[in-house]
Amino acid sequence: QVQLVESGGGLVQAGGSLRLSCAASGSIVSINTMGWYRQAPGKQRELVAAITSVGNTNYADSVKGRFTIFRDNAKNTVYLQMNSLKPEDTAVYYCNVERILYISGGVYRSEYDYWGQGTQVTVSS
């Protein structure tokens, strides 16, 4: 099996920075697009940023110029560097993988639309 383990959330003052990490573990062969989503209380989950396996990125308008997504394919890890944080960035942040190919029991298997457990980011004013 595979797991997505997120870390790096916490409490920060407005204008501060945080870096989130999401590491995929298991006998991983390949991962395509990795992304970060967030869900604030009473709101729908929304895409924050995504990055393809070759490094093409996509950002929500609300975070452009403040957040940067990048990945280390050798470590099967995606990061979200968040700068100039605002109170409206407060949410649970989730890591998502579009497709992950791995080996389990000697057999190639795939998971689609795979999610991490989420990490809380709170920005105080």
C-alpha positions as CSV (number, residue, x, y, z in Angstrom):
1,Q,0.0,0.0,0.0
2,V,1.0,3.6,-0.2
3,Q,0.5,6.6,2.1
4,L,0.6,10.3,1.7
5,V,2.0,11.9,4.9
6,E,1.7,15.7,5.3
7,S,3.6,17.9,7.6
8,G,4.4,21.5,8.2
9,G,1.1,23.0,9.2
10,G,0.6,25.2,12.2
11,L,-0.2,28.6,13.6
12,V,1.4,31.7,12.1
13,Q,0.8,35.4,12.1
14,A,-0.4,37.3,9.1
15,G,2.5,38.1,6.8
16,G,4.4,35.0,7.9
17,S,5.5,31.9,6.1
18,L,5.0,28.1,6.3
19,R,6.2,25.2,4.2
20,L,4.0,22.2,3.8
21,S,5.4,18.8,2.8
22,C,3.7,15.7,1.5
23,A,5.7,12.5,1.2
24,A,4.4,9.5,-0.6
25,S,5.7,6.2,0.9
26,G,5.6,2.7,-0.3
27,S,7.1,0.8,-3.3
28,I,6.4,3.7,-5.7
29,V,7.1,3.5,-9.3
30,S,5.8,6.8,-10.5
31,I,3.5,9.7,-9.6
32,N,2.0,12.1,-12.0
33,T,0.3,15.3,-11.0
34,M,0.6,16.3,-7.3
35,G,-1.4,19.0,-5.8
36,W,-2.5,20.9,-2.7
37,Y,-6.1,21.6,-1.9
38,R,-7.6,23.4,1.1
39,Q,-10.9,23.5,2.8
40,A,-12.0,26.2,5.2
41,P,-14.9,25.8,7.6
42,G,-18.2,25.9,5.8
43,K,-16.6,26.1,2.4
44,Q,-15.9,23.6,-0.4
45,R,-12.5,22.1,-0.9
46,E,-10.6,24.1,-3.5
47,L,-7.4,23.7,-5.5
48,V,-4.5,25.7,-4.3
49,A,-1.7,24.6,-6.6
50,A,-0.7,21.6,-8.7
51,I,2.5,20.4,-10.4
52,T,2.9,17.8,-13.1
53,S,5.7,15.2,-13.1
54,V,7.7,17.4,-15.4
55,G,7.2,20.6,-13.3
56,N,4.4,22.4,-15.0
57,T,2.5,24.3,-12.3
58,N,-1.0,25.8,-11.8
59,Y,-2.1,28.1,-9.1
60,A,-5.4,29.5,-7.7
61,D,-5.6,33.2,-8.4
62,S,-5.9,33.9,-4.7
63,V,-2.4,32.5,-4.0
64,K,-0.5,33.5,-7.1
65,G,2.7,35.4,-6.3
66,R,2.6,34.2,-2.6
67,F,2.7,30.4,-2.8
68,T,5.1,28.2,-4.7
69,I,4.6,24.5,-5.3
70,F,7.6,22.3,-6.1
71,R,8.5,18.6,-5.9
72,D,11.4,16.3,-5.4
73,N,10.7,13.3,-7.6
74,A,13.6,11.3,-6.1
75,K,11.9,11.6,-2.7
76,N,8.3,11.3,-4.0
77,T,7.6,14.6,-2.1
78,V,5.7,17.7,-3.0
79,Y,6.1,21.0,-1.1
80,L,4.0,24.1,-0.8
81,Q,6.0,27.2,0.2
82,M,3.5,29.8,1.6
83,N,4.6,33.3,2.0
84,S,2.7,36.5,2.9
85,L,0.1,34.5,4.6
86,K,-3.3,36.0,5.2
87,P,-6.1,35.1,7.6
88,E,-8.2,33.9,4.7
89,D,-5.6,31.3,4.0
90,T,-6.7,29.5,7.2
91,A,-7.9,26.0,6.3
92,V,-7.1,22.4,6.4
93,Y,-4.6,21.7,3.5
94,Y,-4.7,18.4,1.8
95,C,-2.2,16.7,-0.5
96,N,-3.6,15.0,-3.6
97,V,-2.1,12.7,-6.2
98,E,-3.8,12.2,-9.5
99,R,-2.3,8.8,-10.1
100,I,0.3,6.8,-8.2
101,L,1.8,3.6,-9.6
102,Y,3.3,1.2,-7.1
103,I,4.2,-2.4,-6.5
104,S,2.4,-4.5,-3.9
105,G,2.8,-8.2,-3.6
106,G,4.9,-8.3,-6.7
107,V,2.1,-6.7,-8.7
108,Y,1.8,-3.3,-10.3
109,R,-1.1,-1.3,-8.8
110,S,-2.5,2.1,-9.2
111,E,-4.3,4.5,-7.0
112,Y,-6.2,7.4,-8.5
113,D,-7.3,10.7,-6.8
114,Y,-5.4,9.8,-3.7
115,W,-5.5,12.1,-0.6
116,G,-3.5,12.7,2.4
117,Q,-5.0,13.2,5.9
118,G,-4.8,16.9,5.9
119,T,-2.8,19.5,7.9
120,Q,-4.2,22.5,9.7
121,V,-2.9,26.0,8.7
122,T,-4.1,28.9,10.9
123,V,-3.2,32.5,10.1
124,S,-3.9,35.0,12.9
125,S,-4.5,38.6,12.2
